[in-house]
Amino acid sequence: LAFCRGRIVRVPKGPLIRVVGTEVAIPCSVSDYDGPSEQNFDWEFSRETDFVRIVSTWDSTFTSEEYQKRVGRGDIKLRRSSNDAVELVIRNIQPADQGRYKCSTPSTDATVQGNYDAEVQVKVISDGLSVSGSKARSSTSLRLSEGDSFKLRCSATTTSPEHTHLHVTWQVKSGSSWRDILSLTHEGKFQPGPGYEERYRSGDIRLDTGANDTYRLSVSQASSADGGAYRCLVSEWVRGADGSWQKIQEKSVEIAAVSIQRTDVVISTSNVSVTERDSLDLTCNITTDRSGIFQAEVMWYFSASPDDTLSDAQLLLSMDHDSVVSDSTLISLSHVDRNSYRLLVRDVDVEDSGYYFCEAAIWVPLHNGSWHKVVERTSAPVSVVVTALEPDYDVFLNASKTPKFSDDPTELNCRITNVQDTEANIRFTVSWYYRQRLPGDNVVAEELLASMDADWTLLPGDRGRERIQNGEIILSKKSADTFSLRIQWTSEGDRGDYFCVISAWSRHRNNSWVKSKDVSSSSVNIFWATQDYTLTVEAVKLKPFFVAGHTFEMTCKVSSKNIKTPRYSVLITAEKPLTDQSNPNGTTRIISLNQDSVVRLEDWTDQTRVDGVVLEKVQENEFRYRMYQTQISDAGLYRCVVTAWSPGGGGMWREAVNGLSNPIQIDFQTSGPVFNVSVHSDSPTIYQGEVADLLCIVTMEGMPLEPDDMSFDVSWFAVRSFALDREPILLASLDRRGIVTQSRRNGSSDLSLERISPLEFRLRVHGCEDHDFGNHYCVVTPWVRSATGVWQREPDIKAKPIFLSVKMDVLNAFKYPLLIGIGLATAIGLLSCLIGYCSSRWCCKKEVQETRRERRRLMSMEMD
């Protein structure tokens, strides 16, 4: 099987039926060709046998003599539609042009393949189409009212010898272009034009056929858009040889000019302004040239916005076409004349301000006695402004109480004066505002403290909400014309300008209250001169010389200025030397006494001397501190930290200023021994599970002491890091009485702490784990007995840390798992052998019956 490809020239399948006098366009195209993309075409014509050359796209001398005039006039021409297609156009075709037309293309192919020409038969028939208006008149004029109905007729016939179909279309022109209304196609289908689909489905537009080949257009409910020139457009169609429909000619005739008189609805007045309690009078006028019998239906609407639709607006009153008016107490609707309807609203209120519009519908009677609505229009909204009756009054603000100091009370009275033109339906409320006063011309927006609504309900503002709820700010109405604001305890943040706003409220018909007027008072400035608080504290040592074991005593005297009825709280602090390890920060809070004379121990942790410090109030501005049985470790600088308090709001105390006294030094001159501490371990590196031994060794220099005259508190700490960058962890401690205290541990290892000699203490870590690594050190607190028999505490001594590393014993770690694995493997192997033997002995035994063998002597190799 072979496939070939060649040039193909195509023309429509004939015959082509055309009407005399019309324009004919015969297309011709070529495909599957070689060479340039733009192809040339030659057209020839034949009535019988010989072809006569008509026109060519590439040869101007191709045209024969009998067609040169028609080609020159443009009655016959070629119209190229693409590179491979042209159309032969013949204007005003005549019966002599009936015949065969051949389209040919010069070859541009490398090889000659396919067809290079094609023919089509053209048949020219006479013009038998006739289109006319009703009663043979060219056109008529119709003047109608909006909502009326009208009918237009045209006649269309054809005497064509061929079997043709007519396509009738009614069109209207209101501007420069024609619009399709409704068509009866050549296939017998009704087709509404764009925008007329809904009216066609509702039956307002119909196309009917009648006798004598008439086509009637019926239009109901005419609107202003239906005005214009109407024509009947008729085209003649024939089915071609290929089964498709072809339009062979088209004619039209103008039937009528229709004008539609629009029905308008307007309100006689534009924008209206009335005073409260007056009457509002509006008139709705209907403009129409309708002369017959009709009735109007009128509805009045109200809306707050001019853009609201009828569904959003409020229906006020309505009158149907039988002149039945809906019921209303304060609103009435009356029929003034044939086309005017009056709306009257009595005793208007401020809430009646808004937009009013009316909607009118025209009803006409039908033959059966019923009424039919033909048109409906809505007027443009009219703005109505109701001016409220404002009362006339003044507002006066004065301060009945002004503060002299902080926390003094402040009271302001806002009074209504010169009240005129007020009614029983007027009530007054107040709003209080605060404005901070800044230096220069800087302006600060006012802040709302509180306000009242029409029901005298208190509405706190953001600035005063919390203080009003706590009772620090009290708002009251002293009389019918006086409102009061009282600040119980005025602070410095309350200094500034205060003013009040009196609002007048009017009661409307629905018993609601609407604000009608606001009047502000002049501002009142609340200010008092303030001076900086000053506080002086002096510490005095009562006993200039004392030794360890005696009582230390000092007093703190306080003096203050510009503080109203102050009270003082005192805190005693001690600044220890930097060598004291019990307090690395250097300052210790010992004991305090607050402004209510309540004593509290702060950071005093010596359980043996819980009652060893006392702080008491000698006078209102003098305090005394005592420390009994002083120790050498108590050496340092002692101060009094004093805070002055002044009375605040609600019986509370407010902190005013702080003061620090001069330091009082406690220094002991001793010639006793000097202690040193070191940490030692024979094996700082151990394996897991072993015991770690750490020794804390105390050495002594200077004057020797008997073992019974000295004792030590020993504490062991660990830092779980290499660089000492973490907090130390207390492991265990041994006090001088021999009591051991251990901290809680998370691991399985255990600790023991013991004294192995007067100056050596051993820490043992049993069953070390990997988390027991780190830097370990001990802190020793020496106690020395003086000649008087009193035990004195020496400063704490910290030893240099030693690093303890814990390694994992690989052999011991894997010993038990290996033994367990070997034992399990041996047991499983023996069990497997036993199972195999039993299976082969009893379960898989098979008896084999041997055949008897004949005994034959062996032959010699040579015989074989």
QUILINTA-V713892 format. One record per residue. N is the residue number from 1. RES is the residue in one small letter. OMEGA is omega in degrees with one decimal (NA if undefined). D_FIRST is the distance of its C-alpha to the first C-alpha in Angstrom with 1 decimal. Layout:
BEGIN
<<N/RES/OMEGA/D_FIRST> <N/RES/OMEGA/D_FIRST>>
END
This chain:
BEGIN
<<1/l/-177.5/0.0> <2/a/178.5/3.8> <3/f/178.6/6.9> <4/c/-176.4/10.3> <5/r/-178.7/13.8> <6/g/-178.0/16.9> <7/r/178.9/20.5> <8/i/176.5/21.3> <9/v/-176.0/24.9> <10/r/170.3/26.3> <11/v/-180.0/29.6> <12/p/178.1/31.0> <13/k/-175.3/30.2> <14/g/2.2/33.2> <15/p/174.4/35.8> <16/l/-178.2/37.8> <17/i/-180.0/41.3> <18/r/-177.8/44.0> <19/v/-179.2/47.8> <20/v/179.2/49.9> <21/g/-179.7/51.7> <22/t/178.4/49.2> <23/e/-176.6/46.9> <24/v/175.7/43.2> <25/a/-178.8/40.5> <26/i/-178.8/37.0> <27/p/176.0/34.4> <28/c/-178.9/31.5> <29/s/179.2/29.0> <30/v/179.8/26.2> <31/s/177.6/23.4> <32/d/-178.2/20.5> <33/y/173.7/22.7> <34/d/177.8/23.9> <35/g/-176.5/27.6> <36/p/-178.1/30.6> <37/s/179.7/30.5> <38/e/-178.1/33.0> <39/q/178.4/31.5> <40/n/-175.5/33.7> <41/f/175.2/33.7> <42/d/177.9/35.3> <43/w/178.3/36.5> <44/e/-176.8/37.5> <45/f/179.8/39.1> <46/s/173.3/39.4> <47/r/-179.0/41.7> <48/e/-175.3/40.7> <49/t/-175.7/38.6> <50/d/178.4/39.3> <51/f/177.9/38.4> <52/v/-177.4/41.2> <53/r/-176.7/40.5> <54/i/-174.2/41.8> <55/v/-179.4/41.3> <56/s/179.2/39.2> <57/t/-174.4/38.9> <58/w/-177.5/39.2> <59/d/-179.3/41.2> <60/s/180.0/44.7> <61/t/-175.6/45.2> <62/f/-173.6/42.2> <63/t/178.0/44.2> <64/s/-172.1/45.6> <65/e/-174.7/49.4> <66/e/179.8/49.5> <67/y/-175.4/47.9> <68/q/179.9/49.7> <69/k/-178.0/52.6> <70/r/177.2/50.5> <71/v/179.9/48.3> <72/g/178.6/51.5> <73/r/-177.6/53.1> <74/g/177.2/50.1> <75/d/174.5/49.6> <76/i/-178.9/46.0> <77/k/175.9/44.3> <78/l/178.9/41.1> <79/r/-176.8/40.9> <80/r/178.3/38.4> <81/s/175.9/37.2> <82/s/-179.9/34.9> <83/n/-176.0/33.4> <84/d/179.9/30.4> <85/a/175.8/32.3> <86/v/174.5/35.4> <87/e/172.6/37.4> <88/l/-175.3/39.2> <89/v/178.2/42.7> <90/i/178.0/45.0> <91/r/178.7/48.5> <92/n/-177.9/50.6> <93/i/-177.0/48.0> <94/q/178.6/49.6> <95/p/179.0/48.7> <96/a/-179.8/48.2> <97/d/178.1/45.2> <98/q/179.9/43.3> <99/g/-177.7/40.2> <100/r/178.6/36.7> <101/y/-178.0/36.0> <102/k/176.1/33.2> <103/c/-179.4/32.0> <104/s/179.7/30.4> <105/t/175.1/29.6> <106/p/-175.8/30.2> <107/s/169.8/27.3> <108/t/-175.6/27.5> <109/d/176.3/24.0> <110/a/177.4/23.4> <111/t/-178.4/20.9> <112/v/178.9/20.9> <113/q/176.8/18.0> <114/g/179.1/18.3> <115/n/-176.1/21.6> <116/y/176.2/25.0> <117/d/177.9/27.3> <118/a/-176.6/27.8> <119/e/176.1/30.7> <120/v/-179.9/32.8> <121/q/177.0/35.7> <122/v/-179.9/39.0> <123/k/-178.2/41.8> <124/v/179.9/45.3> <125/i/-179.4/47.8> <126/s/180.0/51.5> <127/d/-179.9/53.0> <128/g/-176.9/54.4> <129/l/179.6/54.9> <130/s/179.6/58.5> <131/v/-178.8/59.8> <132/s/176.5/63.5> <133/g/-178.9/66.0> <134/s/176.9/68.5> <135/k/172.8/71.2> <136/a/176.4/69.7> <137/r/-175.2/71.2> <138/s/179.0/69.2> <139/s/178.2/70.3> <140/t/177.5/73.0> <141/s/179.1/74.7> <142/l/176.6/75.2> <143/r/-171.7/77.5> <144/l/173.1/77.1> <145/s/180.0/78.4> <146/e/-178.3/76.3> <147/g/178.8/75.3> <148/d/176.2/75.4> <149/s/176.5/72.7> <150/f/-179.6/71.5> <151/k/177.5/69.1> <152/l/-177.6/67.2> <153/r/169.7/65.7> <154/c/-178.6/63.3> <155/s/-179.6/61.9> <156/a/177.7/58.4> <157/t/176.9/57.2> <158/t/176.3/54.4> <159/t/-177.6/54.3> <160/s/177.5/50.8> <161/p/178.6/49.2> <162/e/177.7/46.0> <163/h/-176.7/45.7> <164/t/178.0/46.5> <165/h/179.6/47.7> <166/l/175.9/50.5> <167/h/-175.1/50.6> <168/v/179.4/54.2> <169/t/172.6/55.3> <170/w/-177.1/58.8> <171/q/176.2/59.5> <172/v/178.7/62.6> <173/k/175.9/63.6> <174/s/177.7/66.3> <175/g/-179.8/65.5> <176/s/-176.5/63.2> <177/s/178.2/60.0> <178/w/176.5/59.2> <179/r/177.8/58.2> <180/d/176.7/56.4> <181/i/-177.6/58.6> <182/l/-177.0/56.8> <183/s/166.2/54.0> <184/l/-170.3/52.9> <185/t/178.4/49.2> <186/h/175.6/47.3> <187/e/177.2/45.8> <188/g/-179.1/49.3> <189/k/175.5/49.6> <190/f/-176.6/52.6> <191/q/178.0/51.9> <192/p/179.1/54.9> <193/g/179.4/55.0> <194/p/179.9/55.2> <195/g/-179.3/58.5> <196/y/-175.8/59.2> <197/e/-177.2/57.2> <198/e/179.9/60.3> <199/r/176.5/62.5> <200/y/-179.9/60.0> <201/r/-180.0/59.7> <202/s/178.6/63.5> <203/g/178.3/63.9> <204/d/177.1/65.8> <205/i/-179.2/63.3> <206/r/173.0/62.0> <207/l/-177.5/60.2> <208/d/175.1/61.2> <209/t/179.9/60.3> <210/g/-179.8/63.2> <211/a/178.6/64.1> <212/n/175.3/63.4> <213/d/178.6/60.3> <214/t/178.8/62.2> <215/y/-172.3/60.9> <216/r/174.7/63.7> <217/l/179.1/63.6> <218/s/-179.4/66.1> <219/v/176.5/67.2> <220/s/179.7/69.6> <221/q/-177.0/71.5> <222/a/177.4/71.1> <223/s/-178.8/71.4> <224/s/179.1/72.2> <225/a/-179.5/68.5> <226/d/178.5/68.0> <227/g/178.8/70.1> <228/g/179.0/68.5> <229/a/-178.9/67.0> <230/y/176.1/64.8> <231/r/177.7/62.3> <232/c/-177.5/59.8> <233/l/-176.6/56.3> <234/v/175.3/54.2> <235/s/-178.0/50.6> <236/e/-175.5/48.6> <237/w/177.5/45.0> <238/v/179.3/42.4> <239/r/-178.3/39.1> <240/g/-179.5/36.2> <241/a/178.8/33.3> <242/d/177.6/31.1> <243/g/-179.4/33.8> <244/s/179.2/35.5> <245/w/-179.5/39.2> <246/q/177.2/40.4> <247/k/-174.9/44.0> <248/i/174.0/45.2> <249/q/-176.5/48.8> <250/e/178.4/51.6> <251/k/179.1/55.4> <252/s/177.0/58.3> <253/v/176.7/62.0> <254/e/-172.6/64.6> <255/i/-174.1/66.6> <256/a/171.2/69.3> <257/a/-173.7/70.8> <258/v/174.8/71.8> <259/s/-176.6/74.3> <260/i/177.0/75.0> <261/q/-176.7/78.5> <262/r/175.0/78.1> <263/t/-177.3/80.5> <264/d/175.7/82.1> <265/v/-177.7/84.1> <266/v/173.0/86.4> <267/i/-169.5/89.5> <268/s/-178.2/92.5> <269/t/176.9/93.4> <270/s/-179.9/91.4> <271/n/-174.5/92.4> <272/v/175.3/95.5> <273/s/179.5/98.1> <274/v/179.6/100.7> <275/t/179.3/103.3> <276/e/-178.0/103.4> <277/r/175.2/105.2> <278/d/179.7/104.7> <279/s/178.0/102.5> <280/l/-176.3/99.0> <281/d/179.3/98.4> <282/l/-179.3/94.9> <283/t/179.0/93.8> <284/c/-178.4/90.2> <285/n/178.2/89.7> <286/i/-179.2/86.9> <287/t/179.0/86.0> <288/t/176.8/84.5> <289/d/-179.6/84.9> <290/r/-176.2/84.4> <291/s/-177.3/87.2> <292/g/179.7/86.6> <293/i/176.1/87.6> <294/f/176.2/86.1> <295/q/-178.5/87.2> <296/a/172.2/86.5> <297/e/-172.6/85.7> <298/v/175.6/86.9> <299/m/178.2/86.3> <300/w/-178.3/87.8> <301/y/175.7/86.1> <302/f/177.4/87.2> <303/s/179.1/85.1> <304/a/-177.6/85.9> <305/s/178.8/83.1> <306/p/-177.9/82.0> <307/d/-179.6/78.3> <308/d/176.1/78.7> <309/t/179.8/76.8> <310/l/179.9/78.5> <311/s/178.8/77.4> <312/d/-175.5/79.1> <313/a/179.5/82.2> <314/q/177.8/85.3> <315/l/-179.4/86.2> <316/l/-175.1/89.9> <317/l/-179.1/90.7> <318/s/174.7/88.9> <319/m/-177.9/89.9> <320/d/-174.8/87.6> <321/h/173.4/87.4> <322/d/178.3/90.3> <323/s/175.1/92.5> <324/v/-175.2/92.8> <325/v/175.6/93.4> <326/s/-171.2/92.6> <327/d/174.4/95.7> <328/s/-175.1/96.8> <329/t/-174.4/100.2> <330/l/-177.3/100.2> <331/i/178.3/97.5> <332/s/179.9/97.9> <333/l/-176.9/95.6> <334/s/-179.9/97.1> <335/h/-175.5/95.9> <336/v/176.2/97.8> <337/d/-173.8/96.4> <338/r/-173.9/93.4> <339/n/-177.2/91.0> <340/s/-178.7/92.9> <341/y/-170.4/93.1> <342/r/174.3/95.5> <343/l/-179.6/95.1> <344/l/177.8/98.4> <345/v/-177.7/98.5> <346/r/174.8/102.0> <347/d/-176.4/103.5> <348/v/-179.3/100.4> <349/d/179.2/99.8> <350/v/179.7/98.0> <351/e/178.3/95.1> <352/d/176.0/94.6> <353/s/-179.1/93.4> <354/g/-174.8/89.7> <355/y/-179.0/87.5> <356/y/174.2/88.1> <357/f/-178.4/85.8> <358/c/177.3/85.7> <359/e/-177.9/82.9> <360/a/177.8/83.4> <361/a/179.5/81.5> <362/i/178.7/82.1> <363/w/177.9/82.2> <364/v/179.4/82.4> <365/p/174.9/83.3> <366/l/-177.4/80.9> <367/h/-178.7/81.7> <368/n/177.4/82.0> <369/g/178.1/84.7> <370/s/-178.8/82.6> <371/w/-177.5/82.1> <372/h/179.1/78.8> <373/k/-175.2/78.3> <374/v/-178.0/76.8> <375/v/-179.7/77.0> <376/e/-178.1/77.9> <377/r/177.9/78.9> <378/t/-178.8/80.3> <379/s/172.9/82.8> <380/a/-178.2/82.7> <381/p/176.5/84.7> <382/v/-179.5/88.3> <383/s/178.5/89.8> <384/v/178.9/93.1> <385/v/178.1/95.2> <386/v/-178.9/98.2> <387/t/-177.4/100.9> <388/a/174.0/102.7> <389/l/-175.8/106.5> <390/e/173.8/107.2> <391/p/-179.5/110.6> <392/d/179.9/112.7> <393/y/177.0/114.0> <394/d/-179.2/114.6> <395/v/-179.9/114.0> <396/f/-178.6/116.5> <397/l/175.3/115.9> <398/n/179.8/118.6> <399/a/177.4/119.0> <400/s/175.9/121.8> <401/k/177.7/121.3> <402/t/-177.3/120.1> <403/p/173.5/119.7> <404/k/177.3/121.9> <405/f/173.1/120.2> <406/s/-180.0/116.8> <407/d/171.4/116.5> <408/d/179.8/119.0> <409/p/175.6/118.1> <410/t/179.1/116.9> <411/e/179.7/117.2> <412/l/178.8/116.0> <413/n/178.7/116.9> <414/c/-171.6/114.7> <415/r/178.1/116.8> <416/i/-177.1/115.9> <417/t/175.1/118.5> <418/n/-178.1/119.2> <419/v/178.8/117.0> <420/q/175.5/116.7> <421/d/176.6/114.7> <422/t/-179.9/113.6> <423/e/178.3/113.0> <424/a/-178.2/113.1> <425/n/178.9/109.3> <426/i/171.7/109.3> <427/r/-174.5/109.4> <428/f/172.7/109.3> <429/t/-175.3/107.4> <430/v/170.8/107.5> <431/s/-178.4/105.1> <432/w/-178.1/106.3> <433/y/177.4/104.8> <434/y/177.5/105.4> <435/r/-179.6/104.8> <436/q/180.0/105.3> <437/r/-179.4/107.5> <438/l/178.4/106.3> <439/p/179.6/108.3> <440/g/-177.7/107.6> <441/d/-180.0/105.5> <442/n/-177.4/102.7> <443/v/178.1/101.6> <444/v/179.7/100.4> <445/a/-179.4/98.9> <446/e/179.4/101.0> <447/e/-178.8/100.2> <448/l/174.3/100.7> <449/l/179.5/103.2> <450/a/177.4/103.2> <451/s/177.8/103.0> <452/m/172.7/103.7> <453/d/-175.6/101.6> <454/a/179.2/103.0> <455/d/-178.8/104.2> <456/w/174.4/106.1> <457/t/-177.1/103.6> <458/l/179.1/103.8> <459/l/-178.8/100.5> <460/p/173.8/100.8> <461/g/-177.8/99.0> <462/d/-176.5/97.2> <463/r/-172.9/100.3> <464/g/-173.1/102.8> <465/r/-174.9/100.8> <466/e/-178.4/101.8> <467/r/175.5/105.4> <468/i/178.6/105.8> <469/q/179.2/104.4> <470/n/-179.3/106.9> <471/g/179.2/109.8> <472/e/175.3/110.4> <473/i/-176.8/109.9> <474/i/176.0/111.6> <475/l/-176.0/110.8> <476/s/174.9/113.2> <477/k/-174.7/114.5> <478/k/179.7/118.2> <479/s/-177.6/118.9> <480/a/-176.9/117.1> <481/d/-176.7/116.9> <482/t/175.6/116.9> <483/f/-173.0/114.1> <484/s/172.0/114.7> <485/l/-178.8/112.7> <486/r/173.9/114.4> <487/i/-173.7/113.1> <488/q/-178.8/115.0> <489/w/-175.7/114.6> <490/t/178.2/113.7> <491/s/-179.4/111.8> <492/e/176.9/111.3> <493/g/178.7/107.7> <494/d/179.8/109.3> <495/r/-179.2/111.0> <496/g/-177.4/109.7> <497/d/177.7/109.8> <498/y/173.3/109.7> <499/f/-178.9/109.4> <500/c/177.7/108.8> <501/v/178.0/106.9> <502/i/-179.8/108.3> <503/s/175.2/105.7> <504/a/-178.1/106.6> <505/w/178.9/104.6> <506/s/178.5/104.7> <507/r/-178.8/104.1> <508/h/-176.4/101.7> <509/r/-179.5/101.6> <510/n/178.8/99.3> <511/n/174.0/101.9> <512/s/-178.0/99.6> <513/w/-180.0/101.1> <514/v/-179.1/99.7> <515/k/-177.7/100.9> <516/s/-176.3/102.6> <517/k/174.4/104.2> <518/d/176.2/104.7> <519/v/-178.7/107.8> <520/s/176.3/108.1> <521/s/170.3/111.3> <522/s/-175.1/112.5> <523/s/175.2/111.8> <524/v/-177.8/114.3> <525/n/175.6/114.1> <526/i/-176.1/114.8> <527/f/170.6/115.9> <528/w/-177.9/118.5> <529/a/179.4/119.4> <530/t/174.4/118.3> <531/q/-178.5/119.5> <532/d/176.4/117.8> <533/y/176.0/118.8> <534/t/-178.8/120.9> <535/l/-179.8/121.6> <536/t/-178.9/123.9> <537/v/179.3/124.2> <538/e/178.0/126.9> <539/a/-177.7/127.2> <540/v/174.9/130.5> <541/k/-176.4/131.4> <542/l/178.3/134.5> <543/k/-175.2/135.5> <544/p/-176.7/135.1> <545/f/174.2/135.6> <546/f/-177.9/134.5> <547/v/-178.9/133.2> <548/a/-178.7/130.5> <549/g/177.7/131.3> <550/h/-178.3/133.0> <551/t/175.1/131.9> <552/f/-176.4/129.9> <553/e/175.9/130.6> <554/m/178.9/129.5> <555/t/177.5/129.6> <556/c/178.3/127.1> <557/k/-173.0/128.7> <558/v/172.7/126.4> <559/s/-176.7/127.1> <560/s/178.5/124.7> <561/k/175.0/124.7> <562/n/177.1/123.0> <563/i/-176.8/121.9> <564/k/178.2/123.0> <565/t/-175.2/124.8> <566/p/166.3/122.8> <567/r/-171.8/122.4> <568/y/167.9/121.4> <569/s/-172.4/119.3> <570/v/175.8/120.0> <571/l/178.2/117.9> <572/i/178.4/119.4> <573/t/178.0/117.1> <574/a/176.2/117.7> <575/e/-178.1/116.2> <576/k/175.4/116.3> <577/p/-178.4/116.1> <578/l/179.4/112.7> <579/t/-179.7/113.7> <580/d/-176.4/113.8> <581/q/-178.6/110.7> <582/s/179.8/111.2> <583/n/-176.6/110.1> <584/p/-177.2/107.8> <585/n/174.0/107.6> <586/g/-177.6/111.3> <587/t/-179.3/112.4> <588/t/174.6/113.3> <589/r/-172.4/114.0> <590/i/-173.5/117.1> <591/i/-178.2/118.5> <592/s/176.1/118.2> <593/l/-175.0/120.2> <594/n/-176.0/118.4> <595/q/176.4/119.9> <596/d/176.6/121.0> <597/s/175.7/122.9> <598/v/-176.2/120.5> <599/v/-179.8/120.5> <600/r/171.5/117.4> <601/l/-176.8/116.8> <602/e/-177.5/113.8> <603/d/179.3/112.7> <604/w/-171.4/116.0> <605/t/-179.2/114.7> <606/d/-176.4/117.9> <607/q/-179.5/118.5> <608/t/-179.0/122.0> <609/r/179.3/123.1> <610/v/179.1/121.5> <611/d/-174.8/124.8> <612/g/178.9/125.5> <613/v/-177.6/124.4> <614/v/174.8/125.9> <615/l/-175.8/125.2> <616/e/-179.5/127.5> <617/k/-178.2/128.4> <618/v/176.0/131.9> <619/q/-177.1/132.0> <620/e/-178.5/129.5> <621/n/179.7/128.5> <622/e/-177.3/129.6> <623/f/-177.0/127.8> <624/r/179.4/129.0> <625/y/176.7/126.9> <626/r/174.3/128.4> <627/m/-175.6/126.9> <628/y/175.3/129.1> <629/q/-178.1/129.3> <630/t/178.5/127.3> <631/q/177.4/125.3> <632/i/179.3/124.6> <633/s/178.2/120.9> <634/d/-178.3/122.0> <635/a/179.2/122.6> <636/g/179.5/120.7> <637/l/-177.7/120.9> <638/y/-178.2/121.5> <639/r/172.2/120.8> <640/c/174.2/121.0> <641/v/-173.2/117.9> <642/v/175.5/119.1> <643/t/177.7/117.0> <644/a/-178.9/118.8> <645/w/175.1/117.7> <646/s/-178.0/118.6> <647/p/178.0/118.4> <648/g/-179.0/115.1> <649/g/176.7/113.8> <650/g/-179.9/114.2> <651/g/179.5/116.8> <652/m/178.3/114.4> <653/w/-179.2/115.3> <654/r/-179.1/113.5> <655/e/-176.3/113.3> <656/a/-175.5/115.1> <657/v/178.4/115.4> <658/n/177.9/115.5> <659/g/-178.7/118.1> <660/l/-177.4/118.6> <661/s/172.8/122.0> <662/n/-178.0/123.3> <663/p/172.3/122.7> <664/i/-173.7/125.5> <665/q/169.5/125.2> <666/i/-177.7/126.1> <667/d/180.0/126.7> <668/f/174.7/128.3> <669/q/-178.3/130.1> <670/t/176.1/129.7> <671/s/-178.2/130.6> <672/g/-178.4/128.9> <673/p/175.8/126.3> <674/v/-177.2/122.8> <675/f/174.3/120.0> <676/n/-176.7/116.7> <677/v/175.8/113.7> <678/s/-179.8/111.0> <679/v/-178.0/108.2> <680/h/175.3/107.7> <681/s/177.0/105.4> <682/d/-177.1/105.4> <683/s/178.2/101.7> <684/p/177.6/99.8> <685/t/-177.3/96.5> <686/i/177.3/96.1> <687/y/179.1/93.5> <688/q/178.9/92.4> <689/g/179.7/94.9> <690/e/-178.4/97.8> <691/v/178.3/100.9> <692/a/178.4/101.4> <693/d/177.4/105.0> <694/l/-178.4/105.9> <695/l/172.6/109.5> <696/c/-172.8/111.1> <697/i/178.8/114.2> <698/v/176.0/116.9> <699/t/-172.9/119.2> <700/m/177.6/122.4> <701/e/178.4/124.3> <702/g/-175.6/127.7> <703/m/179.1/130.4> <704/p/178.9/129.8> <705/l/174.4/129.8> <706/e/179.6/130.6> <707/p/-178.7/127.6> <708/d/-178.6/129.3> <709/d/178.7/129.4> <710/m/179.6/125.7> <711/s/-173.6/122.7> <712/f/165.3/119.0> <713/d/-175.7/116.1> <714/v/176.5/112.9> <715/s/178.5/109.3> <716/w/180.0/106.1> <717/f/176.7/102.9> <718/a/175.1/99.4> <719/v/-174.4/96.7> <720/r/175.7/93.2> <721/s/-179.8/91.8> <722/f/-170.5/92.3> <723/a/178.9/93.4> <724/l/-177.6/95.9> <725/d/178.4/93.7> <726/r/179.6/94.0> <727/e/177.6/96.7> <728/p/-179.8/99.1> <729/i/177.7/99.3> <730/l/179.4/102.6> <731/l/-178.5/102.6> <732/a/179.4/106.3> <733/s/178.9/109.8> <734/l/-178.4/113.3> <735/d/-173.7/116.2> <736/r/175.6/119.7> <737/r/178.0/120.8> <738/g/-179.7/118.3> <739/i/-177.7/115.8> <740/v/176.9/112.2> <741/t/179.6/109.4> <742/q/175.0/105.7> <743/s/179.7/102.7> <744/r/-177.7/99.9> <745/r/-180.0/97.2> <746/n/-175.9/93.5> <747/g/-179.0/93.1> <748/s/178.7/94.5> <749/s/-176.5/96.9> <750/d/-177.1/100.6> <751/l/170.6/103.4> <752/s/-178.6/107.1> <753/l/-177.3/109.6> <754/e/176.7/113.1> <755/r/-176.2/116.1> <756/i/175.5/116.9> <757/s/-179.0/119.8> <758/p/-176.1/121.7> <759/l/-179.5/119.3> <760/e/-179.9/116.1> <761/f/-174.0/113.5> <762/r/174.2/110.5> <763/l/177.3/107.1> <764/r/174.9/105.0> <765/v/-177.1/101.4> <766/h/179.4/100.7> <767/g/-174.7/97.2> <768/c/174.1/95.6> <769/e/-175.5/92.1> <770/d/-179.5/89.7> <771/h/176.3/90.7> <772/d/-179.4/94.3> <773/f/173.7/93.6> <774/g/179.4/94.9> <775/n/-179.5/98.1> <776/h/177.3/101.3> <777/y/179.1/104.7> <778/c/176.4/107.9> <779/v/-174.3/110.1> <780/v/173.9/113.9> <781/t/-179.8/116.5> <782/p/171.4/120.0> <783/w/-176.8/123.1> <784/v/179.3/126.5> <785/r/-177.8/129.9> <786/s/-178.8/132.5> <787/a/178.9/136.2> <788/t/179.3/136.8> <789/g/-179.8/134.4> <790/v/178.5/131.6> <791/w/179.9/128.1> <792/q/-179.9/126.3> <793/r/177.7/122.6> <794/e/177.7/121.3> <795/p/178.6/118.0> <796/d/179.7/114.8> <797/i/-179.1/113.6> <798/k/179.5/109.9> <799/a/175.5/108.9> <800/k/-174.1/106.2> <801/p/174.5/103.1> <802/i/-175.8/101.7> <803/f/178.5/98.0> <804/l/179.3/97.2> <805/s/-178.5/93.8> <806/v/179.8/92.5> <807/k/-179.2/90.0> <808/m/176.5/88.0> <809/d/-173.8/89.1> <810/v/-177.0/85.8> <811/l/-179.7/87.5> <812/n/-178.8/89.3> <813/a/-176.1/86.3> <814/f/-176.1/84.1> <815/k/-177.4/86.8> <816/y/175.9/86.7> <817/p/-179.7/82.9> <818/l/180.0/82.6> <819/l/179.5/85.2> <820/i/179.9/83.7> <821/g/180.0/80.3> <822/i/179.6/81.5> <823/g/178.7/83.5> <824/l/179.8/80.6> <825/a/179.3/78.3> <826/t/-179.9/80.9> <827/a/179.9/81.5> <828/i/178.7/77.7> <829/g/179.1/77.4> <830/l/178.3/80.3> <831/l/178.4/79.0> <832/s/178.6/75.6> <833/c/179.9/77.3> <834/l/178.8/79.4> <835/i/179.3/76.5> <836/g/-179.5/74.6> <837/y/-179.2/77.6> <838/c/179.8/78.3> <839/s/-178.6/74.7> <840/s/-175.0/74.6> <841/r/-174.6/78.0> <842/w/-172.4/77.8> <843/c/-171.8/74.3> <844/c/-179.3/72.1> <845/k/-178.1/74.4> <846/k/-179.7/72.8> <847/e/-179.7/74.8> <848/v/-178.8/73.4> <849/q/-177.1/74.7> <850/e/175.5/75.0> <851/t/-179.4/74.7> <852/r/-179.6/77.6> <853/r/175.8/77.2> <854/e/177.5/78.7> <855/r/177.1/81.0> <856/r/176.5/80.2> <857/r/179.2/81.8> <858/l/175.5/79.8> <859/m/178.3/79.0> <860/s/-176.7/79.9> <861/m/-178.4/77.2> <862/e/178.7/77.9> <863/m/178.6/77.3> <864/d/NA/74.0>>
END
